[in-house]
Amino acid sequence: ELIREKVLHLTREEVPHSIAVIIEQIDRRPEGNAIYVNATIVVERSSQKGIIIGKQGSMLKEVGKRARLDIENLLDTKVFLELWVKVQKDWRNRMSQLRDLGFRDDEY
């Protein structure tokens, strides 16, 4: 939710609330205290993907920086955050994709 919050805050009304974030992997490496997080931001249209990535990746970098700082404050440890953006057309209208994104049947 911290990542999704940053996307919505930074893009304001350019990107509707039709985004989801999937945490693909969370890993703590044995050689240090840092936590590595790999997440995918899911959007419904290619135009939304372009907005979230921004010119030369500037928007995605800012989203990542702000989300990483919040996650570090929450977990009280160093965090390496890797973000990807993926288009899944009409994901909100497909029950199987909603389940894959972690939504339960009784939530929609």
Beta strands, then each sheet from edge to edge (+ up, - down):
strand 1: 20-28
strand 2: 35-43
strand 3: 79-87
sheet 1: 1+ 2- 3-
end
